[in-house]
Amino acid sequence: MSYQVFARKYRPKTFDDVLGQDHVVRTLRNAITQNRLAHAYLFVGPRGTGKTSTARIFAMALNGGGGPNADFDPNEPLCQEIAEGRCMDVMEIDGASNNGVEQVRELRDNVKFAPIQCRYKIYYIDEVHMLSAQAFNALLKTLEEPPEHVKFIFATTEANKILPTIISRCQRFDLRRIPNTIIAKHLLHIAQLEGVDLDEKAAYAIGKGAEGGMRDAQSMLDQLVAFCGSHIREEDVLEIFGFTAGETVATLCRALLERDTVGALRTVYEQSEAGKDLGRLLGDLIQHVRTLLVYQADPEAATEDVSPEVSTQISEQSQMASTEQMLRMVDGLAEVDARMRWATNKRLHFELGVIQSVQALNEVSLTEVIEALDGGPSSGPRVMANRPAGGEVSARRAAAPRPAETRTAATIAPRPEPVAPAPARAAAPEPTPAPAPRGVPSPTPEPTPAPEPARAPRGAVSTDVVWSELTAIIQQKRPLILHWVQSGTLLEVDGNKLKIGFPQSESAARESLMRDATLRFLEGVAAEVMGQPMKFDMVIDSTLTAPEMPPMLFGIDDAPPAAEKAVPSPVESKKPEEVKPSPTEADPAEPEVNAAEAAFYNDPLIDAAVAKFKLRLVPPTSDGTQVN
């Protein structure tokens, strides 16, 4: 007997032999068991996924002994005839070579005749999308209402080329690409039956190169046996087919994530000199980064089709960059892949893509800037610890003095700067006024004592004392969010929960404080003040009123308001009896107008604007209009 290749020798013979298409097998089995057989079926899927094999198995299940029977005997003579294509009632037609309207008319004429030895006459048309439009139209009526003894089975790799009127008359089954793990295990099973020593890494490399097609994987294994004999290693697979090892792709990706441009370029050079297909290498690199992105969302789904060695590296590399950085890297590599398809010097474009990927990883996005201003990255994306760009920027921003820190106390709120000592907290519930805190000068000689709470204290903790300590620490560490905090009011302290109320008009401040990074910072400050982990409950309270807005400054060296620093005018230097107008004066408001004009012309902001923009002030006319 002549030699038979693995793809034909190990073709599935029963439904149990079909791998990776459980959804199709289960549906066909139930249809046969429940006697719910349709008159036309359409199998859609990539090459080598089992379309023809599934059609033959389905034909054997319908026409086998005692059929229809899902658990038929494949060794029956009739089933063997169907498997070998010798049965007269099961006709396999190649749609590429029989795509004319004349062949379809002949088929339509033969449909009316009853089967010779089987229960059903089955027409299997492979690559049905190759039929012409006239051939499809000639088949429409017969396909919609065929005789009871006729079943149609179509197979195609491009369902988009089939007329919708044909698809609507069929039950469609989409066969998927077979997972790499299933292909590798099946290849190891075949190698064991054939007495071939196949390495597990080599099996995974074959499955990866087959791209989900079992027939391609079996053909590659057949070729490897002819080349290597009875011992097949991963190096043999990579040498024959020009593939790149998964560890090499992972090493290249690690060099990119570590911003090691020299190491990444060296890997590309070595693979190019070894004769590897750089286009396939770039595709494997993009697929590897995609696996890292999937691992950040679902670790189990990301590592189901990779070898155990690569799975360990994926777990480590997924922590080395954020999701946004990896997406930018994938976008850049995809553009390089599009250029490499038509470029003669593929290595040049690959190296440029490597350099661009490193630059993209070093870029600081707007999200990272906001996170740095908020005090650190949020819990969502993971950022590499030794990243020079984001880390140095955040540290530099944290060390640089902010404008809000240099303002005077009048610009924020008149609260004591140091944290109130612990004895003040214990003495807070006493109804008698407490003395001024030690080491802190009394701000004003007002008779109202500061420690007296505005509302009754809850438990053993004074809300005013806690709120004062919180705002003092926030003013020192994060002055940018102090205005949002001061928009609220501490309502109560209940165990390990602080309830803060906001007026209706300050809902934006509440939403800003409830961001993950900001809320974690506030909880840390509250734990520092209270000595235990604390949580915040921020609510909208319609009974509260919005706080008064602090005076705004314009960066003129913390100068006080202009009215306080204005040069005294002649009117102000006069004595009260000299300024007081006499009853006989015509316009008693004229001194006030002169005082306002003098204050305007002596305003330091006006002087600075005149000096900077070289302006000339023109006094108004007698009727109040301005002279141009």
C-alpha positions in Angstrom: 0.0 0.0 0.0 1.3 3.4 -0.9 2.3 5.9 1.8 -0.5 8.0 3.2 0.2 11.5 4.6 -0.8 12.3 8.2 -3.5 14.7 7.1 -5.4 11.9 5.4 -4.4 9.1 7.7 -5.6 10.8 10.8 -8.7 12.5 9.3 -11.6 12.5 11.8 -14.0 9.5 11.3 -16.6 10.2 13.9 -18.1 13.1 15.8 -15.8 12.4 18.7 -12.7 12.8 16.6 -13.6 16.4 15.6 -11.4 18.7 17.7 -12.0 22.3 18.6 -15.6 22.4 17.1 -17.7 21.4 20.0 -20.5 23.8 19.2 -20.9 22.3 15.7 -20.7 18.7 16.8 -23.2 19.2 19.6 -25.8 20.9 17.3 -25.5 18.2 14.7 -25.8 15.4 17.2 -28.9 16.9 18.8 -30.5 17.4 15.3 -30.0 13.8 14.5 -31.2 12.5 17.9 -34.3 14.7 17.9 -35.0 14.2 14.1 -34.8 17.9 13.4 -32.9 17.7 10.2 -32.7 20.7 7.9 -32.5 20.4 4.1 -29.4 22.7 3.7 -26.3 23.3 5.8 -23.5 25.9 5.4 -20.1 25.3 7.0 -18.0 28.5 7.2 -14.4 28.6 8.5 -10.7 29.0 7.8 -8.7 26.3 6.0 -8.0 23.1 7.8 -10.6 23.5 10.5 -12.6 20.4 9.5 -15.4 21.6 7.1 -15.1 18.7 4.7 -14.5 16.1 7.5 -17.5 17.3 9.4 -19.6 17.1 6.2 -18.5 13.5 5.5 -19.2 12.5 9.1 -22.6 14.0 9.0 -23.3 12.1 5.7 -22.2 8.9 7.4 -24.5 9.6 10.4 -27.5 10.1 8.1 -26.9 7.1 5.8 -25.2 4.6 8.1 -26.7 1.4 9.3 -29.9 2.1 11.2 -29.5 5.8 10.5 -29.9 8.5 11.1 -27.6 7.7 14.0 -25.1 10.0 15.6 -23.1 7.0 17.1 -22.6 5.1 13.8 -19.9 2.5 13.1 -17.3 4.1 10.8 -16.0 0.6 9.7 -19.3 -0.3 7.9 -18.8 -0.8 4.2 -21.2 2.0 3.3 -19.5 4.4 5.7 -16.1 3.5 4.3 -17.5 4.3 0.8 -18.7 7.7 1.9 -15.3 8.4 3.6 -13.4 7.5 0.5 -15.7 9.4 -1.8 -17.0 6.3 -3.7 -20.7 6.4 -2.7 -23.0 7.2 -5.6 -25.6 8.9 -3.3 -23.1 11.2 -1.7 -21.7 13.5 -4.3 -18.8 15.9 -3.6 -18.7 18.8 -6.0 -15.8 21.3 -6.4 -17.4 24.7 -6.7 -14.3 26.2 -8.2 -14.4 24.0 -11.3 -18.2 23.5 -11.5 -19.3 27.1 -11.1 -21.3 27.6 -14.3 -25.0 27.7 -14.7 -25.0 24.6 -16.9 -23.6 22.4 -14.1 -26.2 23.7 -11.7 -29.0 23.0 -14.1 -27.7 19.4 -14.5 -27.6 19.1 -10.7 -31.2 20.4 -10.5 -32.3 17.8 -13.0 -30.7 14.9 -11.0 -32.2 16.0 -7.7 -35.6 14.5 -8.5 -34.2 10.9 -8.7 -34.3 8.8 -5.5 -31.1 7.5 -3.9 -29.8 4.1 -5.0 -28.5 2.5 -1.7 -28.8 5.3 0.9 -31.6 6.9 2.7 -30.6 10.4 1.6 -29.0 11.8 -1.5 -26.5 14.3 -0.3 -24.8 17.0 -2.4 -21.7 18.5 -0.9 -20.4 21.6 -2.7 -17.0 22.8 -1.5 -15.8 26.4 -2.1 -19.4 27.3 -2.9 -18.6 31.0 -3.0 -16.9 30.3 -6.4 -20.3 29.8 -8.1 -21.4 32.5 -10.4 -24.4 34.7 -9.7 -26.4 32.9 -12.5 -25.5 29.5 -10.9 -26.7 30.7 -7.5 -30.0 32.0 -9.0 -30.6 28.7 -10.8 -30.1 26.9 -7.5 -32.5 29.1 -5.4 -35.8 27.4 -6.0 -34.4 23.8 -5.7 -32.5 24.8 -2.5 -35.6 26.3 -0.9 -37.9 23.3 -1.6 -35.9 20.2 -2.4 -37.3 16.7 -2.3 -37.5 14.9 1.0 -34.6 12.6 0.1 -32.1 15.3 -0.7 -29.8 17.2 1.6 -27.4 20.0 0.6 -24.1 20.7 2.4 -22.1 23.8 1.4 -18.6 24.7 2.6 -16.7 28.0 2.1 -13.9 30.1 3.5 -15.5 33.4 2.4 -19.1 33.6 3.4 -19.3 37.3 2.4 -19.2 36.3 -1.3 -22.3 34.1 -1.1 -25.7 35.7 -2.0 -27.8 36.5 1.1 -30.7 34.6 -0.5 -28.6 31.4 -0.4 -27.5 32.0 3.2 -31.1 32.6 4.3 -32.1 29.1 3.1 -29.3 27.3 5.0 -28.4 26.6 8.6 -25.0 28.3 9.1 -22.2 26.8 11.2 -19.1 28.9 11.8 -16.1 26.6 12.5 -13.4 28.4 14.6 -9.7 28.2 14.5 -8.4 25.4 16.6 -6.6 26.5 19.8 -2.8 26.0 19.8 -3.0 23.8 22.9 -5.3 21.3 21.2 -3.2 21.2 18.1 0.0 20.6 20.1 -1.6 17.7 22.1 -3.0 16.1 19.0 0.4 16.3 17.3 2.0 14.6 20.3 -0.6 11.9 20.1 0.2 11.3 16.4 3.9 11.3 17.1 3.4 8.7 19.8 1.4 6.5 17.4 4.1 6.9 14.7 7.0 6.2 17.0 8.4 9.8 16.6 10.1 11.6 19.5 8.5 15.0 19.3 9.5 17.7 21.7 6.7 19.6 23.5 8.2 22.9 22.5 8.4 21.8 18.9 4.7 20.8 19.0 3.8 24.3 20.3 5.9 25.9 17.6 4.1 23.8 14.9 0.7 24.7 16.3 1.6 28.4 16.4 2.8 28.3 12.8 -0.3 26.4 11.7 -2.5 29.4 12.8 -5.4 27.3 13.9 -5.5 24.8 11.0 -5.1 21.1 12.0 -4.4 20.0 8.4 -1.6 22.5 8.1 -0.1 21.3 11.4 -0.3 17.7 10.3 1.4 18.5 7.0 4.2 20.4 8.8 4.7 17.4 11.1 4.9 15.1 8.1 7.6 17.3 6.6 9.5 17.4 9.8 9.6 13.6 10.1 11.0 13.5 6.5 13.7 16.0 7.5 14.6 15.0 11.0 13.7 11.4 11.3 12.4 10.1 14.6 13.7 13.0 16.8 12.2 16.5 16.3 13.2 19.5 18.4 12.1 23.1 18.4 15.3 24.2 16.7 14.4 21.9 13.7 10.9 23.5 13.4 12.4 27.1 13.5 15.1 26.2 11.0 12.8 24.6 8.4 9.9 27.0 8.5 11.7 30.2 9.5 9.7 30.7 12.6 10.9 32.6 15.7 10.9 31.0 19.1 8.4 32.3 21.6 11.2 33.0 24.0 12.9 35.2 21.4 9.7 37.2 20.8 9.3 37.6 24.6 12.9 38.7 24.9 12.4 41.3 22.2 9.3 42.6 23.9 11.1 42.8 27.3 13.8 44.9 25.7 11.2 47.3 24.4 9.4 47.5 27.8 12.7 48.1 29.5 13.6 50.9 27.0 16.6 48.9 25.9 16.9 50.2 22.3 20.3 48.6 21.8 19.2 45.2 23.0 16.0 45.3 20.8 18.0 46.3 17.7 20.5 43.6 18.4 17.7 41.0 18.5 16.3 42.2 15.2 19.8 42.0 13.6 20.3 38.5 14.8 17.0 37.3 13.5 17.6 39.0 10.2 21.0 37.5 9.8 19.6 34.0 10.7 17.2 34.3 7.7 14.0 34.6 9.7 10.9 36.2 8.2 10.9 39.7 9.7 7.2 40.1 8.7 6.3 37.1 10.7 8.5 38.2 13.6 6.7 41.6 13.7 3.3 39.8 13.6 4.4 37.6 16.5 5.6 40.7 18.5 2.2 42.4 18.0 0.5 39.2 19.1 2.7 39.0 22.2 1.8 42.6 23.2 -1.9 41.7 22.6 -1.4 38.8 25.0 0.0 41.2 27.6 -3.1 43.4 27.2 -5.4 40.4 27.6 -3.4 39.2 30.6 -4.1 42.5 32.4 -7.8 41.8 32.1 -8.0 38.0 32.2 -4.8 36.1 33.0 -6.4 32.7 32.3 -7.6 33.6 28.9 -4.2 35.1 27.9 -2.1 32.1 28.7 -4.2 29.2 27.4 -2.4 29.1 24.0 1.2 29.6 25.0 3.9 27.4 26.4 4.6 27.4 30.2 7.9 29.2 29.7 6.4 32.0 27.8 3.5 32.1 30.2 5.9 33.0 33.1 7.4 35.9 31.0 3.9 37.2 30.1 3.0 37.4 33.8 6.1 39.5 34.5 6.0 41.7 31.5 2.3 42.6 32.0 3.4 44.6 35.0 6.0 46.6 33.2 3.8 49.1 31.4 0.3 50.5 31.6 -2.5 49.6 29.3 -2.4 53.0 27.6 1.4 52.6 26.9 0.9 49.1 25.4 -1.9 50.4 23.2 0.3 53.2 21.8 3.0 50.6 21.1 0.6 48.3 19.3 -0.6 51.2 17.1 2.9 52.1 16.1 3.9 48.5 15.3 0.7 48.0 13.3 1.6 51.0 11.1 5.1 49.5 10.6 3.5 46.2 9.6 1.4 47.9 7.0 4.6 49.6 5.5 6.6 46.4 5.6 4.2 44.5 3.4 5.2 46.6 0.4 8.8 47.6 1.4 11.9 46.0 -0.1 14.1 46.8 3.0 11.9 45.2 5.7 14.7 45.4 8.3 14.9 49.2 8.0 11.3 49.7 8.8 11.4 47.1 11.6 14.3 49.0 13.3 12.5 52.3 12.9 9.4 50.7 14.5 11.5 49.5 17.4 12.9 53.0 18.0 9.4 54.5 17.8 8.0 52.0 20.3 10.7 53.0 22.8 9.9 56.6 22.3 6.1 55.9 22.7 6.7 54.2 26.0 8.7 57.2 27.3 6.0 59.7 26.4 3.9 61.0 29.3 0.2 61.1 28.5 -2.3 63.6 29.9 -3.8 60.9 32.1 -0.4 60.3 33.7 0.1 64.0 34.3 -3.3 64.2 36.1 -2.3 61.1 38.1 1.0 62.7 39.0 -0.7 65.9 40.2 -3.2 63.8 42.2 -0.3 62.1 44.0 0.2 58.8 42.2 -1.1 56.4 39.6 -4.6 55.0 40.0 -5.4 51.4 40.6 -6.3 50.7 37.0 -3.2 50.7 34.8 0.1 49.4 36.1 3.1 51.6 35.6 6.7 50.4 35.4 8.6 51.2 38.6 11.9 52.2 37.0 10.3 54.3 34.2 12.4 57.4 33.9 9.8 59.7 32.3 6.7 59.4 34.5 8.6 58.8 37.8 10.9 61.8 37.4 8.1 64.0 36.3 5.9 63.1 39.3 8.9 63.5 41.7 9.9 66.8 40.2 6.3 68.1 40.3 5.9 67.0 43.9 9.2 68.8 44.9 8.5 72.0 43.1 6.7 74.7 45.1 3.1 75.3 44.0 1.6 78.8 43.8 -1.0 77.8 46.3 1.7 77.0 48.9 3.2 80.5 48.7 0.0 82.4 49.2 -0.8 84.1 52.4 -3.4 82.9 54.8 -6.0 85.3 53.5 -6.1 83.6 50.1 -7.3 80.2 51.5 -8.9 80.1 54.9 -8.0 81.4 58.3 -7.2 78.0 59.8 -4.3 77.2 62.2 -1.3 75.8 60.3 0.1 73.2 62.7 -1.9 70.1 63.7 -3.8 70.4 66.9 -2.2 68.4 69.7 -3.8 65.3 71.2 -4.8 66.9 74.5 -7.0 69.3 72.7 -8.9 66.4 71.2 -9.5 64.8 74.6 -10.7 68.1 76.1 -13.0 68.9 73.2 -16.2 67.3 74.7 -16.0 69.5 77.8 -18.5 72.3 77.7 -16.1 74.9 79.1 -14.0 76.8 76.6 -10.5 75.4 76.2 -7.4 77.6 76.3 -5.5 78.4 73.1 -3.3 75.5 71.8 0.2 75.4 73.1 2.8 76.9 70.9 0.2 78.5 68.6 -0.4 82.3 68.8 -4.0 83.4 69.1 -5.1 84.6 65.7 -7.5 87.4 66.9 -8.5 88.9 70.2 -12.1 87.9 69.4 -13.9 86.6 72.5 -15.2 83.5 70.8 -12.9 80.5 71.6 -11.8 78.4 68.6 -12.1 75.0 70.2 -15.9 75.5 70.9 -17.7 73.2 68.4 -20.3 74.6 66.1 -22.4 71.5 66.6 -22.6 68.9 69.3 -19.6 66.4 69.2 -20.3 62.8 68.2 -18.9 60.3 70.7 -15.6 61.1 72.1 -14.2 63.0 69.1 -14.9 66.6 68.2 -15.7 67.1 64.5 -14.2 70.6 64.5 -10.9 69.3 65.8 -10.7 66.5 63.4 -11.7 68.7 60.5 -9.1 71.3 61.5 -6.4 68.6 61.6 -7.4 67.2 58.2 -7.4 70.5 56.4 -4.1 71.4 58.0 -2.4 68.3 56.7 -4.1 68.6 53.3 -2.9 72.2 53.0 0.6 71.0 53.7 0.6 68.0 51.3 -2.0 68.6 48.6 -3.0 72.3 48.5 -4.5 71.8 45.0 -7.5 69.9 46.5 -7.9 72.1 49.5 -10.6 74.2 47.9 -12.7 71.0 47.2 -12.3 69.8 50.8 -13.2 73.2 52.2 -16.4 73.1 50.1 -17.7 70.4 52.4 -18.5 70.1 56.1 -17.7 67.3 58.5 -21.1 66.2 59.7 -20.1 63.3 62.0 -17.5 60.8 63.0 -19.1 57.4 63.4 -16.5 54.7 64.3 -14.2 54.4 61.3 -16.3 56.5 59.0 -16.2 60.3 58.3 -19.4 61.7 56.9 -18.9 64.9 54.9 -21.7 67.0 53.5 -21.7 69.2 50.4 -24.2 71.8 49.3 -26.1 71.4 46.2 -23.9 73.8 44.3 -20.7 72.0 45.3 -21.5 68.6 43.7 -18.5 69.0 41.3 -16.2 69.2 44.3 -17.7 66.0 45.8 -17.2 64.2 42.5 -13.6 65.4 42.3 -12.8 64.1 45.8 -14.4 60.7 45.0 -11.8 59.9 42.4 -9.8 56.8 43.3 -6.4 58.4 43.7 -7.8 61.4 45.7 -10.0 59.3 47.9 -7.1 57.0 48.8 -5.1 60.1 49.8 -7.9 61.4 52.0 -8.3 58.0 53.6 -4.5 58.0 54.4 -4.7 61.5 55.9 -7.7 60.5 58.0 -5.9 57.3 59.2 -3.0 59.5 60.2 -5.2 61.8 62.2 -7.5 59.2 63.8 -4.9 56.5 64.3 -7.0 53.8 62.5 -8.2 53.1 59.0 -11.0 55.4 58.0 -13.5 55.6 55.2 -15.4 58.6 53.8 -19.1 59.0 53.2 -19.6 62.1 51.0 -23.2 63.1 50.6 -25.2 66.1 49.2 -27.0 68.0 52.0 -29.5 70.6 50.8 -29.4 72.3 54.2 -25.8 73.4 53.8 -24.8 76.6 52.1 -21.9 77.1 49.8 -18.7 78.7 51.4 -17.6 82.2 50.4 -15.1 82.4 47.6 -11.6 83.5 48.8 -10.1 86.6 47.1 -8.3 85.8 43.9 -4.7 87.0 43.3 -2.9 87.4 40.0 0.6 86.5 41.0 2.0 89.9 41.9 4.3 88.6 44.6 1.4 88.0 47.0 0.6 91.7 47.1 -2.4 92.6 49.3 -5.4 94.1 47.6 -4.8 97.3 45.7 -7.1 99.3 48.0 -4.8 98.7 51.0 -1.6 99.4 49.1 -2.8 102.5 47.2 -0.8 105.7 47.6 -2.7 108.2 49.8 -4.3 110.8 47.6 -4.5 114.5 48.5 -8.1 114.0 49.4 -7.2 111.2 51.9 -4.4 113.3 53.5 -6.7 116.1 54.3 -8.3 116.4 57.6 -12.0 115.5 58.0 -13.1 119.1 58.3 -11.2 120.0 55.1 -12.8 117.2 53.1 -16.3 117.8 54.3 -18.1 119.8 51.6 -19.8 123.0 52.4 -23.5 123.4 51.9 -23.0 125.9 49.1 -20.9 123.5 46.9 -22.7 122.5 43.7 -21.7 118.8 43.6 -21.2 117.1 47.0 -20.1 113.8 45.3 -17.2 115.3 43.5 -14.5 114.6 46.2 -15.5 110.9 46.2 -15.1 110.8 42.4 -11.7 112.4 42.7 -10.7 109.9 45.3 -11.7 107.0 43.1 -9.8 108.4 40.2 -6.7 108.9 42.3 -7.0 105.3 43.6 -7.3 104.1 40.0 -4.3 105.9 38.7 -2.2 104.8 41.6 -3.1 101.1 41.4 0.1 99.1 41.1 -1.7 96.7 38.7 -2.5 99.6 36.4 1.1 100.9 36.6 2.4 97.4 35.7 0.1 97.1 32.7 1.1 100.6 31.5 4.8 99.8 31.8 4.5 96.4 30.1 2.2 97.3 27.2 3.5 100.9 26.8 0.0 102.4 27.3 -1.1 105.9 27.7 -4.0 106.7 30.1 -6.4 109.3 28.7 -8.8 110.9 31.2 -12.5 111.0 30.4 -14.2 114.1 29.1 -16.6 116.2 31.0 -19.6 114.2 29.6 -18.1 110.9 30.8 -17.0 109.6 27.4 -13.5 108.2 26.7 -11.2 110.0 24.3 -9.5 107.7 21.7 
